[in-house]
């Protein structure tokens, strides 16, 4: 039920020796993330409460004497290379190597002088599951460049650079949440992020509960999904209300919508505004140990994502319903939606039986085999000397 993260790092090191000869010098790690609550609020400069998880992308690497990057992706069984002197922003592209290229380009745009490297990349973050596999790759790549190039590592600044890579090079207009928690996560804690100020505050997770990721086995592509459309709708709502961002509205502002505001735009605004409020309520509930309130907030969040933001799916709804019936403290879809994963908070003592019942119920309801991962809240992106 856990993530085999140590085997992924070992796999990267072994693949490096096979592809490039000799031993790697460093191994860089970028963790995935699961968002406990606060969905589609980050690009509205709102509040989120994610945690970095022990699933990660690993790059076993060695510095080159030139400005060429050569990489081998184990997940895609593919080699790629590029010249750091020939990076030109041409338009959206979302091949795995473009996340590495985009980070290199954005680092260069920020003034970093980069050296080349060769590396093997392995990950155990499920791709397209709403667990920030792209941010994990971006932060692992940024760590690799920092290791060989020697620039200072500032988690918040690097997260901004990685976000720019995904926004401008890959073409997904994501907010800062994924990159920032992957850069600055704290072991044993969720990270309250104010996506306007980028101030973060670690919030301890209950020691007697587990965070369980429930993978529906369904996938989506953010670059071609309704993600960018939702962002545009939020911008339309903010403009109609006369505010910079939906972050600037309070729940009571929804009682008197602007004249002529389309019903669908009001629904999008209602989700974002009420979700921001739920994040702060969740922080208070976690700090006070109010498990019933934690559960009700997760359920409210899922209903809002399903009905007002309309980014859930039949598979996600079925998984959440099965989790609720199987004894979770609370469950909701997590990530951008349209497929991917749900997240549940579960009593540690009941976790094993919960997972078995939930997956069995999900298969009975959908005919699809799901998977479950019991997550450990981890620290942010890191690197270390490779060990033979």
C-alpha positions in Angstrom: 0.0 0.0 0.0 3.0 2.3 0.4 5.2 3.9 -2.3 8.3 1.9 -3.2 10.4 5.1 -3.2 13.7 3.6 -2.3 13.5 1.2 -5.2 12.8 4.1 -7.6 16.0 5.9 -6.5 18.0 2.6 -6.9 16.4 2.1 -10.3 17.6 5.5 -11.4 21.1 4.8 -10.2 21.2 1.4 -11.9 19.8 2.8 -15.2 22.5 5.6 -15.1 25.3 3.1 -15.0 23.7 1.1 -17.8 23.1 4.1 -20.1 26.0 6.3 -19.4 28.7 4.1 -17.9 30.3 4.4 -14.5 28.5 5.8 -11.4 26.3 8.8 -11.0 27.7 11.6 -8.8 24.4 12.9 -7.3 20.8 11.9 -7.0 18.1 14.6 -7.0 14.6 14.1 -5.7 11.4 16.0 -6.3 8.4 14.8 -4.3 4.8 14.5 -5.5 2.0 16.0 -3.5 -1.5 15.3 -2.4 -3.8 18.2 -1.6 -5.8 17.7 1.6 -8.1 20.6 0.8 -8.1 23.8 -1.2 -8.6 22.8 -4.9 -8.5 25.2 -7.8 -7.8 28.1 -5.4 -4.1 28.5 -6.0 -4.4 30.3 -9.4 -7.0 32.5 -7.8 -4.3 33.6 -5.3 -6.1 31.7 -2.6 -5.4 29.2 0.2 -4.3 25.6 -0.1 -3.3 22.8 2.3 -1.2 20.2 0.5 1.5 17.9 1.7 4.6 16.6 -0.1 4.5 12.8 -0.2 7.0 10.0 -0.2 6.4 9.2 -3.9 8.9 11.2 -5.9 10.8 11.6 -9.2 14.5 10.8 -8.9 17.4 11.8 -11.2 20.7 10.0 -10.9 23.1 12.4 -12.6 26.7 13.3 -13.4 28.0 16.8 -14.4 29.1 17.3 -18.0 31.9 19.6 -19.1 29.7 21.2 -21.8 26.2 22.7 -21.9 24.4 19.6 -23.1 21.7 17.8 -21.1 21.3 14.1 -21.9 18.5 12.2 -20.1 17.0 8.8 -20.1 13.4 8.3 -18.8 12.8 4.9 -17.4 9.1 5.5 -17.2 8.9 6.4 -21.0 11.8 4.1 -22.1 13.1 7.0 -24.1 16.3 9.1 -24.4 16.4 12.8 -25.1 19.0 15.6 -25.1 19.2 19.3 -25.7 21.6 22.2 -25.8 21.3 24.8 -23.1 22.5 27.4 -25.7 19.6 26.5 -28.1 16.5 26.9 -25.9 13.9 29.0 -27.6 10.4 29.4 -26.4 8.2 28.3 -29.3 4.9 27.1 -27.9 3.2 24.6 -25.7 4.7 21.1 -25.6 4.2 18.5 -23.0 6.7 15.6 -23.7 8.4 14.5 -20.5 11.7 16.2 -21.6 9.9 19.5 -22.1 9.4 19.7 -18.3 13.2 19.5 -18.0 13.8 21.9 -20.9 11.2 24.3 -19.5 13.0 24.4 -16.1 16.3 25.0 -17.8 14.8 27.8 -19.9 13.1 29.4 -16.9 16.3 29.2 -14.8 18.2 30.9 -17.5 15.6 33.6 -17.8 16.0 34.2 -14.0 19.8 34.8 -14.5 21.1 31.4 -13.5 24.2 30.2 -15.4 23.7 26.5 -16.1 26.0 23.6 -16.7 25.1 20.4 -18.5 24.5 17.0 -17.0 23.6 13.5 -18.0 21.0 11.6 -15.9 18.6 8.7 -15.6 15.1 9.6 -14.4 12.8 7.3 -12.5 9.6 8.0 -10.7 6.9 6.4 -8.6 4.4 9.3 -8.7 1.5 8.0 -10.8 1.4 10.1 -14.0 -1.7 12.0 -14.7 -3.3 11.0 -11.4 -3.6 14.5 -9.8 -0.5 13.9 -7.6 1.7 16.5 -9.3 4.0 14.2 -11.2 4.9 17.2 -13.5 5.9 19.4 -10.5 7.9 16.5 -9.1 9.9 16.2 -12.3 10.3 20.0 -12.5 11.7 20.2 -8.9 14.0 17.1 -9.4 15.3 18.8 -12.6 15.8 22.1 -10.8 17.7 20.2 -8.0 19.9 18.6 -10.7 20.7 21.9 -12.2 21.5 23.4 -8.8 23.9 20.5 -8.0 25.9 20.8 -11.2 25.7 24.6 -11.6 26.1 25.7 -8.0 23.4 28.4 -7.7 21.7 29.0 -4.4 18.6 26.9 -3.5 15.7 29.1 -2.4 12.6 26.9 -2.3 10.1 29.7 -2.9 12.1 31.3 -5.7 12.8 27.9 -7.4 9.0 27.1 -7.1 8.2 30.3 -9.0 10.7 29.4 -11.7 9.3 25.9 -12.0 5.8 27.3 -12.2 6.9 29.7 -15.0 8.3 26.6 -16.9 4.9 24.9 -16.7 2.9 28.0 -17.5 5.0 29.3 -20.5 7.0 26.3 -21.8 4.5 23.4 -21.3 1.4 25.6 -21.6 -0.5 24.7 -18.5 -1.6 27.7 -16.6 -1.2 26.1 -13.2 -0.9 28.0 -9.9 2.0 27.8 -7.5 0.8 25.1 -5.2 2.3 22.0 -6.7 5.8 23.5 -7.2 5.9 25.2 -3.8 4.9 22.2 -1.7 7.3 20.0 -3.8 10.0 22.5 -3.0 9.2 23.3 0.6 7.3 20.4 2.1 7.9 19.5 5.7 7.9 15.9 7.0 4.9 15.0 9.1 3.0 18.2 8.2 0.7 19.7 5.6 1.7 23.1 4.3 -0.7 26.0 4.5 0.2 28.1 1.5 -1.1 31.6 0.9 -0.8 31.7 -2.9 -0.8 35.5 -3.0 2.0 36.2 -0.5 3.6 32.8 -0.8 3.8 32.7 3.0 3.7 29.1 4.2 2.9 27.6 7.6 3.4 23.9 8.6 0.3 22.3 10.1 0.9 19.0 11.9 -1.1 16.0 10.7 -2.9 13.8 13.3 -0.5 11.1 14.5 -3.3 8.6 14.9 -4.5 9.0 11.3 -3.2 8.2 7.8 -3.6 10.0 4.5 -4.7 7.5 1.9 -4.5 8.3 -1.8 -7.2 6.3 -3.8 -6.3 6.0 -7.5 -9.3 5.5 -9.7 -7.2 4.3 -12.6 -8.6 7.0 -14.8 -6.4 9.7 -16.3 -6.6 13.2 -17.8 -4.3 15.6 -19.7 -4.4 19.0 -18.1 -3.1 20.8 -21.2 -6.1 19.6 -23.2 -8.7 19.4 -20.5 -11.0 22.0 -19.2 -8.4 23.2 -16.7 -7.5 26.3 -18.6 -11.2 27.0 -19.3 -11.9 26.9 -15.5 -9.1 29.5 -15.0 -10.6 31.8 -17.6 -14.0 31.4 -16.0 -12.6 32.5 -12.6 -11.0 35.5 -14.2 -14.4 36.4 -15.8 -16.0 36.1 -12.3 -13.4 38.3 -10.7 -13.8 41.0 -13.4 -17.5 40.9 -13.0 -17.2 41.5 -9.2 -14.7 44.2 -9.7 -11.9 42.5 -7.8 -8.4 41.5 -8.8 -8.9 37.8 -7.9 -11.6 35.7 -6.4 -9.4 35.6 -3.3 -10.7 39.1 -2.6 -14.3 37.9 -2.1 -15.9 36.6 1.0 -18.8 34.1 1.1 -21.4 36.8 1.9 -20.4 38.6 -1.4 -22.0 35.8 -3.3 -25.4 36.7 -2.0 -25.6 39.7 -4.3 -24.0 38.7 -7.7 -23.4 41.3 -10.4 -26.3 41.8 -12.8 -26.2 39.6 -15.8 -23.5 37.3 -14.4 -24.0 33.9 -16.1 -25.1 31.2 -13.7 -22.1 29.0 -14.6 -19.7 31.8 -13.7 -21.4 32.3 -10.4 -21.0 28.6 -9.7 -17.3 28.7 -10.4 -16.9 31.7 -8.1 -18.9 30.1 -5.3 -16.6 27.1 -5.3 -13.4 29.1 -5.0 -14.7 31.5 -2.4 -16.2 28.8 -0.2 -13.1 26.6 -0.7 -10.8 29.3 0.7 -13.0 29.5 3.8 -12.9 25.7 4.1 -9.1 25.7 4.1 -8.9 27.9 7.2 -11.6 25.9 8.9 -9.6 22.7 8.2 -6.5 24.2 9.7 -8.4 25.1 12.8 -10.0 21.6 12.9 -6.6 19.9 12.6 -5.1 22.0 15.3 -8.0 21.2 17.6 -8.2 17.6 16.7 -11.8 17.8 15.6 -12.1 14.7 13.4 -15.8 15.1 12.7 -15.3 18.6 11.4 -12.3 17.5 9.3 -14.5 14.9 7.7 -17.4 17.3 7.0 -15.1 19.8 5.4 -13.7 17.2 3.0 -17.2 16.1 2.1 -18.3 19.8 1.5 -15.2 20.3 -0.7 -16.0 17.3 -2.9 -19.6 18.4 -3.4 -18.5 21.8 -4.4 -15.9 20.5 -6.8 -18.6 18.1 -8.2 -21.5 20.5 -8.5 -20.2 24.1 -8.7 -16.8 23.6 -10.3 -17.8 20.5 -12.2 -14.3 18.9 -12.3 -15.2 15.6 -10.7 -16.0 12.4 -12.7 -18.2 9.3 -12.2 -15.1 7.4 -11.2 -14.0 10.0 -8.6 -17.5 10.2 -7.2 -17.7 6.4 -6.9 -14.3 6.2 -5.2 -15.3 8.9 -2.7 -18.7 7.2 -2.0 -16.9 3.9 -1.4 -14.4 5.5 1.0 -17.2 7.1 2.9 -19.0 3.8 3.2 -15.8 2.0 4.3 -15.2 4.2 7.3 -13.0 7.2 6.3 -13.0 10.2 8.5 -13.5 12.2 5.3 -12.8 11.8 1.6 -12.8 14.0 -1.5 -11.4 14.2 -5.0 -7.9 15.7 -5.1 -5.9 17.4 -7.9 -7.3 19.2 -10.9 -10.0 16.6 -11.5 -11.5 15.0 -14.6 -9.9 11.7 -13.4 -7.1 10.7 -11.2 -7.2 10.3 -7.4 -9.3 10.9 -4.3 -7.8 11.4 -0.9 -9.1 10.1 2.4 -8.2 10.6 6.0 -8.4 7.4 7.9 -7.9 6.2 11.4 -4.5 4.4 11.6 -6.1 1.5 13.4 -8.7 1.0 10.7 -6.5 1.7 7.7 -5.9 -1.9 6.4 -9.6 -2.9 6.4 -10.5 0.5 5.0 -8.3 0.1 1.9 -9.6 -3.5 1.2 -13.2 -2.5 1.5 -12.9 0.7 -0.5 -11.1 -0.9 -3.4 -13.5 -3.9 -3.5 -16.5 -1.6 -3.4 -15.0 0.6 -6.2 -14.4 -2.4 -8.5 -17.9 -3.7 -7.8 -19.4 -0.3 -8.7 -17.2 0.5 -11.8 -15.6 -2.6 -13.0 -12.2 -0.8 -12.7 -9.4 -1.9 -10.5 -8.2 1.0 -8.3 -5.1 1.3 -6.2 -4.4 2.8 -2.8 -1.3 4.4 -1.3 -0.8 5.2 2.3 1.2 8.4 2.2 3.9 9.7 4.5 4.2 13.5 4.5 7.8 14.2 3.4 10.2 17.1 3.2 10.7 19.1 0.0 13.0 18.6 -2.9 16.5 17.4 -2.0 19.7 15.9 -3.4 22.5 13.8 -2.1 25.7 12.2 -3.1 25.0 8.9 -5.0 25.9 5.8 -3.1 27.1 2.8 -5.0 
